[in-house]
Amino acid sequence: MPEVKEYAAQIVRTLRDAGHRAYLVGGCVRDLLLGREPADYDVATDATPDEVMRIFPETYAVGAQFGVVLVLVRDVGGNTVEVATFRSDIGYSDGRHPDQVRFSNSAQEDVERRDFTINGLLLDPIGDAVLDFVGGRKDLNAGIIRTIGLPELRFSEDKLRMLRAVRFAARFGYAIEPETFAAIQKLAAGIHQVSRERVRDELTKMLTEGHARQAFLLLDETGLLREVLPEISAMKGVQQPPEFHPEGDVFVHTLLLLQGLSQLCPAMLAWGALLHDVGKPPTFRVAPDRIRFDDHVDVGVKMAEEICRRLRFSNDATEQILALVANHMRFAHVPQMKESTFKKFVRMPHFEEHIELHRLDCQASHCNLTSYNFTRERIAAIPPETIRPAPLISGDDLIAAGYPPGPRFKEILSLVEDAQLDGRLQSKDSALEYVRREFPAQADHSSQN
């Protein structure tokens, strides 16, 4: 977003022209120094929220009590730049937000309340000079995630920072500094103080930033995994039949599958990948012939639903995640599926996510893509218009033919659709003839009335 960067620099310039100090701050500075395109731009200044709103006519006071004002970026798609007043924070009784903020004139004081050294850098975009009060540049060069100040204090103030430390370490391939790591291990249980929505959003970012495997390894090593997703932690040590899963236990398999997720992959696909085998630990048994997981899909769907509710997913998101878990084993049956069954299968909402999960599942285990390739080829061989054709008849047609309305309509219309998808019916007349032949008693009964 070069235009947003220019506008953020212009905001800094305008604040300085008005007699204030101002800098770019936080993640945008970190990303610029790493040669990455920032997702957004933040400005820190000694101007108070009221002064910022007087200087810029188009603003939103989204967090004025915390010194935060959004300044609208003109002509750049409605983007905004967050402008925050230098401040120090006093008390964090809820483990997430400061009880009180005190505005400050000191840029250094503002930086020292922030989370990690790599996020505590200031940039003067006009003079192209970096201000570093906390050793952020050194840690960027060394590849280290380190809190600003005492780790236990930083994490006690805001428990979400523990998840953010893991996410940044995974995203950049950095190591978490030992004292910072030890503090997370000590305080991991405190993550329950953070809202479930915030936890969900951090986990979703970990799953979709292209480094999900490393993120979940770190979640496990820090003790956070058993706190936020004990169902995933329970996968460790759950062995699988080696003829189907030579890679190892359920946890190893799931991590390998996460490794295959692309950056910016659909969030629901990522969650479906994480949860697809969540039903295996409670269904594990050793049978005379081999290890088995009886009904692990059905059990997994119920467990995934509980997880989705716990993490406050929307109904639509929950529905898709559960569909991914429920259907991930069906691809093995594709060669035996009737034409109608197959067509209904591939027209599921977001089918591309289903077949991608199947591909990832295969590559994380036996690497046999026979079912995947067969499904692709079978889809390609079917004219698209025959996968979801217009219905040959409706309920009104059944009524006109003398059938009384009732719960059997759904069954009749479903059977007609199956015959249509199988290619056995091509017209309305043939469909009605089929109904009269298959449901003669109902037709006779209706004609007697």
VEXDO-924031 format. One record per residue (C-alpha): residue number from 1; chain; x, y, z. Coordinates in Angstrom, 3 decimals, padded with zeros to 6 digits. Each point is the difference from the previous one (the first is absolute). Layout:
N
NUM;A;X;Y;Z;
...
// end
This chain:
449
1;A;000.000;000.000;000.000;
2;A;002.471;002.674;-001.118;
3;A;-002.786;002.602;-000.137;
4;A;-000.914;-000.653;003.637;
5;A;003.673;000.251;000.969;
6;A;000.224;003.369;-001.709;
7;A;-003.143;001.189;001.729;
8;A;001.298;-001.234;003.375;
9;A;003.201;001.982;-000.635;
10;A;-002.156;003.017;-000.873;
11;A;-001.848;-000.386;003.310;
12;A;003.368;000.072;001.797;
13;A;000.998;003.096;-001.955;
14;A;-003.295;001.764;000.742;
15;A;000.278;-000.728;003.722;
16;A;003.534;001.337;000.050;
17;A;-001.043;003.123;-001.885;
18;A;-002.552;000.517;002.777;
19;A;002.782;-000.083;002.597;
20;A;-000.228;-003.639;001.067;
21;A;002.364;-002.933;-000.044;
22;A;-001.125;-003.012;-002.067;
23;A;001.436;-003.249;-001.337;
24;A;-001.031;-003.195;-001.716;
25;A;-000.059;-002.721;002.648;
26;A;-000.415;-003.710;000.625;
27;A;-000.552;-002.767;-002.509;
28;A;000.248;002.228;-003.063;
29;A;003.521;001.094;000.995;
30;A;000.994;-003.605;000.687;
31;A;-001.322;-001.139;-003.384;
32;A;001.607;002.874;-001.906;
33;A;003.385;-000.843;001.549;
34;A;-000.519;-003.653;-000.990;
35;A;-000.867;000.979;-003.572;
36;A;-003.627;-001.103;000.403;
37;A;-003.141;001.849;-001.000;
38;A;-001.778;001.111;003.203;
39;A;-003.638;-000.959;000.413;
40;A;-000.712;003.434;001.463;
41;A;001.720;003.099;001.317;
42;A;-000.089;001.476;003.499;
43;A;001.137;003.410;001.167;
44;A;001.022;000.957;003.548;
45;A;-000.030;003.640;001.045;
46;A;000.003;002.306;003.009;
47;A;-003.192;001.632;-001.334;
48;A;-003.082;-000.870;002.070;
49;A;-003.039;-001.608;-001.665;
50;A;-001.831;003.372;000.052;
51;A;002.946;001.679;-001.700;
52;A;000.221;-002.761;-002.627;
53;A;-003.709;000.364;-000.775;
54;A;000.356;003.767;-000.337;
55;A;002.923;-000.355;-002.408;
56;A;-001.619;-002.678;-002.190;
57;A;-003.598;000.545;-001.094;
58;A;-000.800;-003.646;-000.814;
59;A;000.572;-002.093;003.097;
60;A;-001.622;-002.709;002.110;
61;A;000.545;000.075;003.771;
62;A;-000.053;-003.785;000.355;
63;A;002.043;-000.076;003.207;
64;A;000.419;003.566;001.110;
65;A;000.114;-001.088;003.655;
66;A;003.150;-001.937;-000.915;
67;A;001.284;002.823;-002.184;
68;A;-000.897;-001.666;-003.320;
69;A;-001.516;001.834;-002.968;
70;A;-000.433;-001.352;-003.537;
71;A;000.800;002.471;-002.774;
72;A;-001.683;-000.721;-003.333;
73;A;002.320;-000.444;-002.969;
74;A;-001.493;001.971;-002.886;
75;A;-000.220;-001.670;-003.416;
76;A;001.502;-003.286;001.212;
77;A;-003.025;-002.243;000.306;
78;A;-001.205;001.259;003.355;
79;A;003.128;-001.129;001.861;
80;A;000.870;001.567;003.313;
81;A;003.180;000.741;001.920;
82;A;-000.067;-000.484;003.764;
83;A;001.373;003.023;001.819;
84;A;000.708;-000.625;003.684;
85;A;001.131;002.431;002.665;
86;A;003.186;-000.822;001.905;
87;A;-001.122;-001.578;003.253;
88;A;000.801;-002.190;002.961;
89;A;-002.435;-002.658;001.205;
90;A;-001.069;-000.421;003.616;
91;A;-001.398;-003.326;001.227;
92;A;-001.336;-002.960;-001.992;
93;A;-002.590;-001.552;002.312;
94;A;-001.741;-001.836;-002.857;
95;A;003.258;-001.405;-001.392;
96;A;-000.559;001.661;-003.355;
97;A;-000.739;003.766;000.171;
98;A;001.566;002.719;002.128;
99;A;-002.190;001.240;002.851;
100;A;001.259;003.503;-000.610;
101;A;002.267;001.783;-002.475;
102;A;002.055;003.093;000.573;
103;A;000.897;002.052;-003.040;
104;A;003.665;000.796;-000.279;
105;A;002.390;002.295;-001.834;
106;A;002.670;-002.705;-000.135;
107;A;000.384;-002.299;-002.989;
108;A;002.256;-002.254;002.062;
109;A;-002.630;-000.363;002.729;
110;A;-002.548;-000.949;-002.652;
111;A;002.269;-002.656;-001.485;
112;A;000.834;-001.517;003.377;
113;A;-003.648;-000.990;000.610;
114;A;-000.149;-002.041;-003.247;
115;A;000.331;-003.768;-000.377;
116;A;003.159;-001.099;-001.854;
117;A;003.228;001.726;-000.907;
118;A;-000.496;-000.613;-003.714;
119;A;-003.334;001.862;000.264;
120;A;001.481;002.868;002.021;
121;A;001.804;001.822;-002.795;
122;A;-000.820;003.529;-001.154;
123;A;000.641;001.309;-003.507;
124;A;000.317;003.585;-001.101;
125;A;-001.291;-000.368;-003.581;
126;A;001.169;003.483;-000.924;
127;A;003.619;-000.352;001.100;
128;A;-000.085;-003.801;-000.477;
129;A;001.465;-000.475;003.484;
130;A;-000.827;-002.807;002.446;
131;A;-000.334;000.647;003.722;
132;A;000.749;-003.087;002.061;
133;A;-000.347;000.275;003.789;
134;A;-000.374;-003.732;000.685;
135;A;002.494;-001.879;-002.183;
136;A;-002.533;-000.902;-002.646;
137;A;002.390;000.221;-002.947;
138;A;002.455;-002.337;001.688;
139;A;-002.745;-002.563;000.618;
140;A;-001.280;000.373;-003.564;
141;A;003.484;-000.750;-001.320;
142;A;000.451;-002.919;002.423;
143;A;-003.480;-001.429;-000.618;
144;A;-001.215;000.189;003.591;
145;A;-003.410;000.611;001.577;
146;A;000.617;001.775;003.299;
147;A;-002.362;001.968;002.204;
148;A;000.661;003.635;000.784;
149;A;000.874;-000.058;003.675;
150;A;-000.748;-002.900;002.339;
151;A;-001.786;-002.840;-001.842;
152;A;-002.249;-000.993;002.906;
153;A;-001.114;003.606;000.420;
154;A;-000.737;000.434;-003.715;
155;A;-001.984;-003.246;-000.163;
156;A;-001.820;000.675;003.262;
157;A;-001.152;003.328;-001.430;
158;A;-001.380;-001.545;-003.171;
159;A;-000.301;-003.775;-000.163;
160;A;-000.642;000.058;-003.757;
161;A;003.648;000.985;-000.461;
162;A;000.952;-003.622;000.703;
163;A;-001.820;-001.141;-003.129;
164;A;001.394;002.945;-001.946;
165;A;003.546;-001.007;000.975;
166;A;-000.614;-003.451;-001.463;
167;A;-001.585;001.418;-003.137;
168;A;002.831;002.447;-000.687;
169;A;002.641;-002.670;000.648;
170;A;-001.695;-002.340;-002.472;
171;A;-000.691;002.681;-002.616;
172;A;003.578;001.266;-000.112;
173;A;001.782;-003.244;000.860;
174;A;001.415;001.619;003.146;
175;A;000.916;-001.503;003.366;
176;A;-001.775;001.086;003.155;
177;A;002.587;001.361;002.435;
178;A;000.471;-002.428;002.949;
179;A;-001.371;002.222;002.780;
180;A;-002.952;000.950;-002.182;
181;A;-000.591;-003.690;-000.798;
182;A;000.199;-000.992;003.674;
183;A;-002.487;002.703;000.944;
184;A;-002.512;-001.342;-002.532;
185;A;000.389;-003.503;001.416;
186;A;-000.554;001.335;003.521;
187;A;-003.021;002.144;-000.846;
188;A;-001.613;-002.115;-002.762;
189;A;-003.090;-000.815;002.073;
190;A;-000.739;003.725;000.175;
191;A;-001.038;-000.036;-003.664;
192;A;-003.514;-000.908;001.160;
193;A;-000.344;003.599;001.164;
194;A;000.026;001.118;-003.642;
195;A;-003.286;000.073;-001.912;
196;A;-000.588;-003.077;-002.108;
197;A;-000.490;002.126;-003.099;
198;A;003.494;001.479;000.429;
199;A;001.494;-003.463;000.470;
200;A;-001.848;-001.263;-003.089;
201;A;001.271;002.890;-002.113;
202;A;003.621;-000.547;001.046;
203;A;-000.253;-003.723;-000.730;
204;A;-001.563;000.732;-003.397;
205;A;002.910;002.279;-000.860;
206;A;002.445;-002.734;000.996;
207;A;-001.820;-002.451;-002.248;
208;A;-000.112;002.287;-003.044;
209;A;003.331;001.850;000.026;
210;A;001.897;-002.839;-001.673;
211;A;001.807;-001.377;003.066;
212;A;-002.733;-001.928;001.797;
213;A;002.121;-003.046;000.835;
214;A;002.658;002.041;001.779;
215;A;-002.658;002.024;001.806;
216;A;-001.665;-003.121;001.404;
217;A;003.312;-001.548;000.977;
218;A;000.730;003.162;001.991;
219;A;-003.497;-000.009;001.498;
220;A;000.704;-003.521;001.199;
221;A;003.483;000.768;001.324;
222;A;-001.172;003.065;001.923;
223;A;-002.950;-001.825;001.580;
224;A;-002.520;002.262;-001.710;
225;A;-001.405;-002.768;-002.210;
226;A;-001.424;-002.038;002.885;
227;A;-001.648;003.179;001.290;
228;A;-001.615;001.285;-003.203;
229;A;-000.518;-003.270;-001.912;
230;A;000.370;-002.992;002.329;
231;A;-001.657;-002.173;-002.667;
232;A;003.001;000.573;-002.287;
233;A;002.478;-000.565;002.808;
234;A;-001.726;-003.360;000.632;
235;A;001.106;-001.176;-003.460;
236;A;003.604;-000.386;001.189;
237;A;001.037;-003.635;000.321;
238;A;-003.203;-001.375;-001.571;
239;A;001.437;-002.573;-002.394;
240;A;-001.476;-000.782;-003.438;
241;A;000.162;-003.073;-002.238;
242;A;003.382;000.304;-001.763;
243;A;-001.346;-001.403;-003.265;
244;A;-002.179;003.108;-000.352;
245;A;002.008;002.459;002.097;
246;A;003.727;-000.705;-000.241;
247;A;000.692;003.556;001.211;
248;A;-000.879;-000.737;003.639;
249;A;-002.610;000.950;002.571;
250;A;-003.069;002.188;-000.452;
251;A;001.805;003.141;001.201;
252;A;002.903;-000.512;-002.417;
253;A;-002.478;-000.589;-002.834;
254;A;-001.936;003.153;000.840;
255;A;003.171;002.090;000.164;
256;A;001.096;-001.312;-003.413;
257;A;-003.398;000.920;-001.393;
258;A;000.285;003.521;001.473;
259;A;003.407;000.281;-001.632;
260;A;-001.724;-000.327;-003.364;
261;A;-002.355;002.928;000.561;
262;A;000.832;002.884;-002.289;
263;A;000.338;003.565;001.189;
264;A;-003.373;001.771;000.022;
265;A;-001.853;-003.289;-000.480;
266;A;-003.729;000.170;000.834;
267;A;-000.430;000.155;003.773;
268;A;-002.668;-002.700;000.100;
269;A;002.180;-002.378;-002.030;
270;A;002.807;000.591;002.502;
271;A;-002.266;-000.759;002.953;
272;A;-001.406;-003.048;-001.790;
273;A;003.567;-001.214;-000.509;
274;A;000.798;000.490;003.676;
275;A;-003.142;-001.766;001.216;
276;A;-000.529;-002.694;-002.649;
277;A;001.320;-002.799;002.252;
278;A;-000.995;001.480;003.364;
279;A;-002.242;-003.017;000.602;
280;A;002.858;-002.517;-000.153;
281;A;001.395;000.190;003.566;
282;A;-003.293;-000.896;001.733;
283;A;-000.783;-002.784;-002.517;
284;A;003.428;-001.667;-000.033;
285;A;000.000;-003.767;000.497;
286;A;002.307;-002.855;-000.893;
287;A;-001.960;-002.690;-001.870;
288;A;001.335;-003.482;-000.824;
289;A;000.788;001.084;-003.545;
290;A;001.216;003.584;000.501;
291;A;-000.484;003.319;001.783;
292;A;-003.502;001.333;-000.556;
293;A;-001.886;003.258;000.539;
294;A;-003.632;-001.085;-000.157;
295;A;-002.405;002.862;-000.753;
296;A;002.778;002.550;000.349;
297;A;-001.644;002.225;-002.621;
298;A;-003.335;000.195;001.848;
299;A;001.754;000.519;003.328;
300;A;002.266;002.580;-001.625;
301;A;-002.926;001.991;-001.349;
302;A;-001.485;000.263;003.499;
303;A;003.342;001.006;001.491;
304;A;000.640;002.545;-002.766;
305;A;-003.426;001.511;000.618;
306;A;000.805;000.436;003.679;
307;A;003.315;001.644;-000.877;
308;A;-001.672;002.348;-002.484;
309;A;-002.606;001.016;002.576;
310;A;002.664;000.461;002.655;
311;A;002.012;002.286;-002.280;
312;A;-003.092;001.928;-001.077;
313;A;000.120;-000.792;-003.712;
314;A;-002.919;001.262;-002.056;
315;A;-002.687;-002.467;-001.023;
316;A;001.159;000.081;-003.628;
317;A;003.638;-000.598;000.940;
318;A;-000.981;-002.823;002.342;
319;A;-002.111;-001.636;-002.703;
320;A;002.894;-000.059;-002.460;
321;A;002.549;-001.262;002.539;
322;A;-002.336;-002.808;001.022;
323;A;-000.679;-000.862;-003.650;
324;A;003.743;-000.317;-000.611;
325;A;000.414;-002.317;002.976;
326;A;-003.124;-002.023;-000.892;
327;A;000.933;-000.605;-003.636;
328;A;003.776;-000.385;000.001;
329;A;-000.148;-003.827;-000.162;
330;A;-002.562;-000.179;-002.816;
331;A;002.536;000.407;-002.798;
332;A;001.051;-003.640;000.411;
333;A;-003.484;-000.983;-001.182;
334;A;-000.104;002.229;-003.092;
335;A;000.730;-002.838;-002.493;
336;A;-003.039;-001.923;001.280;
337;A;-002.373;002.967;000.191;
338;A;-003.079;000.002;-002.220;
339;A;-000.168;002.929;-002.398;
340;A;-002.675;001.705;002.104;
341;A;001.942;-000.461;003.236;
342;A;003.179;001.314;-001.581;
343;A;-001.706;003.070;-001.453;
344;A;-001.549;000.861;003.359;
345;A;003.385;-000.521;001.645;
346;A;001.913;002.372;-002.265;
347;A;-002.630;002.726;000.164;
348;A;000.409;000.427;003.740;
349;A;000.661;003.632;000.922;
350;A;003.712;000.849;-000.301;
351;A;000.831;-003.392;-001.505;
352;A;003.474;001.240;-000.945;
353;A;000.797;000.146;003.708;
354;A;-001.144;-003.606;000.432;
355;A;002.150;-001.364;-002.791;
356;A;002.976;002.091;001.106;
357;A;-000.319;-001.413;003.527;
358;A;-000.041;-003.490;-001.514;
359;A;003.162;000.745;-001.977;
360;A;001.761;001.372;003.079;
361;A;-001.158;-002.994;002.051;
362;A;001.481;-002.420;-002.531;
363;A;003.275;001.862;-000.299;
364;A;000.369;000.022;003.787;
365;A;-000.359;-003.788;000.184;
366;A;000.338;-002.618;-002.757;
367;A;000.480;002.530;-002.849;
368;A;-002.397;-001.993;-002.200;
369;A;-001.998;002.483;-002.077;
370;A;-001.984;-002.603;-001.966;
371;A;-003.384;001.045;001.423;
372;A;000.873;003.677;-000.374;
373;A;000.964;-000.388;-003.657;
374;A;-002.997;-002.246;-000.714;
375;A;-002.353;002.613;001.490;
376;A;001.544;002.772;-002.068;
377;A;-000.250;-002.071;-003.171;
378;A;-003.589;-001.028;000.683;
379;A;-001.032;003.616;000.591;
380;A;001.694;001.050;-003.253;
381;A;-001.900;-002.684;-001.921;
382;A;-003.437;001.234;001.109;
383;A;-001.643;002.951;-001.798;
384;A;-000.302;002.713;002.693;
385;A;-003.678;000.627;-000.787;
386;A;-000.869;-003.610;000.906;
387;A;001.442;000.270;003.507;
388;A;-002.673;002.436;001.151;
389;A;-002.788;-000.230;-002.630;
390;A;-003.378;001.726;000.295;
391;A;-002.512;-002.339;001.740;
392;A;-002.250;-001.922;-002.386;
393;A;-003.039;000.288;002.290;
394;A;-001.060;001.903;003.116;
395;A;-002.460;-000.432;002.838;
396;A;-002.579;001.900;-002.048;
397;A;000.359;-002.594;-002.751;
398;A;-000.650;-002.786;002.513;
399;A;-003.134;001.772;001.258;
400;A;-001.204;000.489;-003.574;
401;A;000.543;-003.716;-000.564;
402;A;-002.328;-000.799;002.910;
403;A;002.460;-000.568;002.828;
404;A;-001.019;001.537;003.359;
405;A;002.631;002.257;001.561;
406;A;001.895;-001.623;002.814;
407;A;003.380;-001.028;001.399;
408;A;000.491;-002.592;-002.782;
409;A;000.419;002.776;-002.561;
410;A;003.618;000.433;001.085;
411;A;000.717;-003.705;-000.462;
412;A;-001.724;-000.101;-003.409;
413;A;001.796;003.083;-001.325;
414;A;003.337;-001.282;001.314;
415;A;-000.421;-003.320;-001.823;
416;A;-000.960;001.829;-003.176;
417;A;003.115;002.160;000.314;
418;A;002.182;-003.094;000.483;
419;A;-001.456;-001.577;-003.142;
420;A;000.559;003.249;-001.886;
421;A;003.621;000.244;001.168;
422;A;000.559;-003.647;-000.942;
423;A;-001.264;000.803;-003.516;
424;A;-003.080;-002.213;000.258;
425;A;-002.453;002.899;-000.306;
426;A;000.284;002.859;-002.486;
427;A;-003.435;001.614;-000.132;
428;A;-002.958;001.054;002.125;
429;A;-002.249;-002.627;-001.577;
430;A;002.460;-002.794;000.710;
431;A;000.383;001.254;003.567;
432;A;-003.766;-000.019;000.615;
433;A;-000.276;-003.459;-001.549;
434;A;002.780;-001.140;002.324;
435;A;-001.863;001.394;003.024;
436;A;-003.274;-001.712;-000.974;
437;A;001.843;-003.284;-000.439;
438;A;001.974;000.203;003.235;
439;A;-002.813;001.432;002.168;
440;A;-003.227;-001.471;-001.464;
441;A;-001.781;-000.510;003.329;
442;A;000.276;003.644;000.905;
443;A;-001.268;001.033;-003.421;
444;A;-002.983;-002.423;000.252;
445;A;-000.803;001.269;003.496;
446;A;000.051;003.607;-001.174;
447;A;-002.301;-000.744;-002.939;
448;A;-002.588;-001.649;002.285;
449;A;-000.388;003.235;001.921;
// end
